[in-house]
Amino acid sequence: MKLIFCIISFFSFLQGCIEPFEAETQDFENVLVVDARLTNEEKRHEIVLSRSYRLEEGVTVPESNASVQIMDETGNTYRYIEETPGLYKSVSAFAAQPNVGYELLITSKDGKSYKSETAVRPTKIEIKEVKAEIEFDDLGKEGLQITLVNENPNAEAKFFRYEFEETYKIIAPYYNPFEFEVADSLYFAQGDFDSYEINIIARTEEARTCYTTNASTDINLSDSERNMDGQSGKTIVRFLRSDDFAISHRYSILVKQFAITSDTHGYYSSLESFSSSQNVFSNVQTGFLSGNIAALDSDELVLGYFEVASLSTERYFLNFTDFFPEKTLPPFPINCETTQAPPLVSFNPHLDGGFVVDEVGPESPLLTGILSGTIAYHAINEEYEEQPENLVQPIAGEAPYLVKSTECIDCRALGSNIKPEFWIE
């Protein structure tokens, strides 16, 4: 049971794709989990260390206060420091060099030592082309299939792993240049009837057009060894149905190609077979997934892999109308047809007549929605009548404004209003 559990905790850490289920740990082994990657990028590289957790806990436990370093075969040492719990970054920027062996060395806070096998960076292979084509998925649904073609004329690199980051534009369908301002959130002031005060003011920040970015989570591998001409062929990177909101306006994808070794490819293939199955207990032969990191002074198990890879990237942009000029835009992810008119003041009726008002004041559905960020200003409620001044008994249920869900009016509820530096219209 403990070996099965270790695998599940590692998959959850790397992929987040295991279906949650109720179970209790019968036998628990505290295992170090390592997520380490080194590439040809000149940057401060990251290594994440954690500990396995019990099934019923479901919370990653960071491995803090460890000593982490990478050594190459020429004698260079690259130290890492812990910036946040469990996240270690190299002290200085560096890049993995071709035909140089690298080793990962870890010493835990309790003095246990771990070491990886020597890993060598494969030759970097440039991406030839990234493009989108209209295709149909396995269910016959039409969409855009984003593919990559990679030229490898010398067949020096035969194994690849792919990731992507997608960024897309969001346009609020019911954007309004005005917004709520809560001027008074207290019903009583100095013991007198004061009511709540909510004003409408002009917006000072962009809220119509935003951008959001998502990263891939699946394992996507390619093997060009079977291709006699040295071509890795066409690799499917992403499929987006034609009704996917992400391609409603303008969409961009950054494809990342990692040239990896045969051993690394084999490790990820095994990991993929476990993580892609809905039930790891019945669909595959369970056991310990051995990586290339081991304890030096004990037979303690270690989960994870030290990967040294060559990275190539390519960014691609597309517009929905370029591929589907006759189709309507994909539906907005939020129902924006519903318009509400929440009362500014809502009194609870008293059993003996009248209304109940405590020292805090009556409820205000409008104020509550504004403060929680769930509603935004849409329009003036033309049917609302201003309450007379010095009214002894306020009128319950009056709603001065019409509102919609915040996402429909303010795009910042779904993304950032800061345009990415790489963005091209």
Solvent accessible surface area in square Angstrom, and as a share of the most:
residue,aa,sasa,rsa
1,M,87,0.39
2,K,77,0.33
3,L,66,0.33
4,I,35,0.18
5,F,0,0.00
6,C,0,0.00
7,I,3,0.02
8,I,9,0.04
9,S,3,0.02
10,F,2,0.01
11,F,0,0.00
12,S,37,0.24
13,F,49,0.20
14,L,51,0.26
15,Q,29,0.13
16,G,62,0.60
17,C,58,0.35
18,I,33,0.17
19,E,117,0.52
20,P,126,0.79
21,F,93,0.39
22,E,177,0.79
23,A,33,0.25
24,E,123,0.55
25,T,17,0.10
26,Q,143,0.63
27,D,75,0.39
28,F,56,0.23
29,E,43,0.19
30,N,83,0.43
31,V,0,0.00
32,L,0,0.00
33,V,2,0.01
34,V,1,0.00
35,D,53,0.28
36,A,3,0.02
37,R,75,0.28
38,L,0,0.00
39,T,4,0.02
40,N,32,0.16
41,E,57,0.26
42,E,124,0.56
43,K,87,0.37
44,R,81,0.30
45,H,3,0.01
46,E,82,0.37
47,I,1,0.00
48,V,41,0.24
49,L,0,0.00
50,S,2,0.01
51,R,28,0.10
52,S,4,0.02
53,Y,24,0.09
54,R,93,0.34
55,L,30,0.15
56,E,95,0.43
57,E,94,0.42
58,G,51,0.49
59,V,98,0.56
60,T,59,0.34
61,V,66,0.38
62,P,61,0.39
63,E,10,0.04
64,S,27,0.18
65,N,108,0.55
66,A,15,0.12
67,S,66,0.42
68,V,4,0.02
69,Q,52,0.23
70,I,1,0.01
71,M,70,0.31
72,D,11,0.06
73,E,118,0.53
74,T,95,0.55
75,G,57,0.55
76,N,74,0.38
77,T,64,0.37
78,Y,46,0.18
79,R,139,0.51
80,Y,9,0.04
81,I,74,0.38
82,E,57,0.26
83,E,80,0.36
84,T,72,0.42
85,P,100,0.63
86,G,2,0.02
87,L,44,0.22
88,Y,1,0.00
89,K,41,0.17
90,S,1,0.01
91,V,69,0.39
92,S,68,0.44
93,A,50,0.39
94,F,13,0.05
95,A,14,0.11
96,A,0,0.00
97,Q,93,0.41
98,P,61,0.38
99,N,126,0.65
100,V,24,0.14
101,G,2,0.02
102,Y,1,0.01
103,E,45,0.20
104,L,1,0.00
105,L,36,0.18
106,I,3,0.01
107,T,53,0.31
108,S,7,0.04
109,K,139,0.59
110,D,94,0.49
111,G,48,0.46
112,K,83,0.35
113,S,31,0.20
114,Y,1,0.00
115,K,71,0.30
116,S,6,0.04
117,E,111,0.50
118,T,76,0.44
119,A,16,0.12
120,V,65,0.37
121,R,29,0.11
122,P,22,0.14
123,T,57,0.33
124,K,78,0.33
125,I,16,0.08
126,E,106,0.48
127,I,17,0.09
128,K,118,0.50
129,E,74,0.33
130,V,11,0.06
131,K,63,0.27
132,A,10,0.07
133,E,52,0.24
134,I,73,0.37
135,E,66,0.30
136,F,124,0.52
137,D,37,0.19
138,D,152,0.79
139,L,137,0.68
140,G,50,0.48
141,K,101,0.43
142,E,51,0.23
143,G,0,0.00
144,L,0,0.00
145,Q,30,0.13
146,I,0,0.00
147,T,0,0.00
148,L,0,0.00
149,V,30,0.17
150,N,0,0.00
151,E,73,0.33
152,N,2,0.01
153,P,107,0.67
154,N,108,0.55
155,A,39,0.31
156,E,104,0.47
157,A,3,0.03
158,K,76,0.32
159,F,25,0.10
160,F,0,0.00
161,R,11,0.04
162,Y,3,0.01
163,E,40,0.18
164,F,27,0.11
165,E,58,0.26
166,E,9,0.04
167,T,2,0.01
168,Y,27,0.10
169,K,28,0.12
170,I,2,0.01
171,I,37,0.19
172,A,3,0.03
173,P,66,0.42
174,Y,75,0.28
175,Y,72,0.27
176,N,22,0.11
177,P,71,0.44
178,F,92,0.38
179,E,45,0.20
180,F,25,0.10
181,E,70,0.31
182,V,47,0.27
183,A,53,0.41
184,D,32,0.16
185,S,53,0.34
186,L,118,0.59
187,Y,4,0.02
188,F,66,0.28
189,A,41,0.32
190,Q,182,0.81
191,G,72,0.69
192,D,93,0.48
193,F,103,0.43
194,D,64,0.33
195,S,22,0.14
196,Y,21,0.08
197,E,86,0.39
198,I,12,0.06
199,N,50,0.26
200,I,50,0.25
201,I,69,0.35
202,A,61,0.47
203,R,31,0.11
204,T,130,0.75
205,E,99,0.44
206,E,84,0.38
207,A,0,0.00
208,R,114,0.42
209,T,28,0.16
210,C,0,0.00
211,Y,14,0.05
212,T,26,0.15
213,T,77,0.44
214,N,66,0.34
215,A,69,0.53
216,S,30,0.19
217,T,88,0.51
218,D,112,0.58
219,I,21,0.11
220,N,36,0.19
221,L,35,0.18
222,S,14,0.09
223,D,43,0.22
224,S,5,0.03
225,E,96,0.43
226,R,202,0.74
227,N,53,0.27
228,M,189,0.84
229,D,102,0.53
230,G,6,0.06
231,Q,58,0.26
232,S,10,0.07
233,G,30,0.29
234,K,112,0.47
235,T,13,0.08
236,I,90,0.46
237,V,11,0.07
238,R,60,0.22
239,F,49,0.21
240,L,1,0.00
241,R,82,0.30
242,S,19,0.12
243,D,86,0.45
244,D,45,0.23
245,F,28,0.12
246,A,7,0.05
247,I,0,0.00
248,S,4,0.02
249,H,50,0.22
250,R,29,0.11
251,Y,1,0.00
252,S,0,0.00
253,I,0,0.00
254,L,33,0.17
255,V,0,0.00
256,K,42,0.18
257,Q,2,0.01
258,F,4,0.02
259,A,1,0.01
260,I,4,0.02
261,T,45,0.26
262,S,64,0.41
263,D,106,0.55
264,T,5,0.03
265,H,31,0.14
266,G,36,0.34
267,Y,12,0.05
268,Y,27,0.10
269,S,41,0.26
270,S,42,0.27
271,L,0,0.00
272,E,62,0.28
273,S,53,0.34
274,F,21,0.09
275,S,11,0.07
276,S,85,0.55
277,S,19,0.12
278,Q,162,0.72
279,N,68,0.35
280,V,11,0.06
281,F,89,0.37
282,S,82,0.53
283,N,91,0.47
284,V,39,0.22
285,Q,161,0.72
286,T,35,0.20
287,G,25,0.24
288,F,58,0.24
289,L,17,0.08
290,S,80,0.52
291,G,21,0.21
292,N,14,0.07
293,I,11,0.06
294,A,58,0.45
295,A,15,0.12
296,L,108,0.54
297,D,94,0.49
298,S,61,0.39
299,D,136,0.70
300,E,30,0.13
301,L,47,0.24
302,V,6,0.04
303,L,0,0.00
304,G,1,0.01
305,Y,25,0.09
306,F,1,0.00
307,E,3,0.01
308,V,3,0.02
309,A,0,0.00
310,S,1,0.01
311,L,15,0.07
312,S,4,0.03
313,T,65,0.38
314,E,70,0.32
315,R,64,0.24
316,Y,47,0.18
317,F,40,0.17
318,L,6,0.03
319,N,46,0.24
320,F,2,0.01
321,T,82,0.47
322,D,99,0.52
323,F,47,0.19
324,F,9,0.04
325,P,95,0.60
326,E,164,0.73
327,K,92,0.39
328,T,121,0.70
329,L,84,0.42
330,P,12,0.07
331,P,91,0.57
332,F,43,0.18
333,P,74,0.46
334,I,56,0.29
335,N,103,0.53
336,C,10,0.06
337,E,135,0.61
338,T,75,0.44
339,T,59,0.34
340,Q,98,0.44
341,A,43,0.33
342,P,20,0.13
343,P,33,0.21
344,L,27,0.13
345,V,6,0.04
346,S,29,0.19
347,F,14,0.06
348,N,75,0.38
349,P,106,0.67
350,H,83,0.37
351,L,182,0.91
352,D,130,0.68
353,G,48,0.46
354,G,46,0.45
355,F,79,0.33
356,V,69,0.40
357,V,63,0.36
358,D,85,0.44
359,E,158,0.71
360,V,112,0.65
361,G,12,0.12
362,P,10,0.06
363,E,103,0.46
364,S,7,0.05
365,P,50,0.31
366,L,0,0.00
367,L,13,0.06
368,T,88,0.51
369,G,9,0.09
370,I,28,0.14
371,L,115,0.57
372,S,72,0.47
373,G,42,0.41
374,T,79,0.46
375,I,23,0.12
376,A,10,0.08
377,Y,17,0.06
378,H,46,0.21
379,A,33,0.26
380,I,85,0.43
381,N,23,0.12
382,E,151,0.68
383,E,156,0.70
384,Y,43,0.16
385,E,135,0.60
386,E,141,0.63
387,Q,42,0.19
388,P,84,0.53
389,E,157,0.70
390,N,145,0.74
391,L,49,0.25
392,V,147,0.84
393,Q,88,0.39
394,P,15,0.09
395,I,81,0.41
396,A,39,0.30
397,G,46,0.44
398,E,45,0.20
399,A,9,0.07
400,P,12,0.08
401,Y,27,0.10
402,L,49,0.24
403,V,0,0.00
404,K,6,0.03
405,S,39,0.25
406,T,18,0.11
407,E,44,0.20
408,C,0,0.00
409,I,0,0.00
410,D,14,0.07
411,C,0,0.00
412,R,84,0.31
413,A,50,0.39
414,L,54,0.27
415,G,22,0.21
416,S,51,0.33
417,N,43,0.22
418,I,132,0.67
419,K,106,0.45
420,P,29,0.18
421,E,184,0.82
422,F,72,0.30
423,W,17,0.06
424,I,107,0.55
425,E,116,0.52
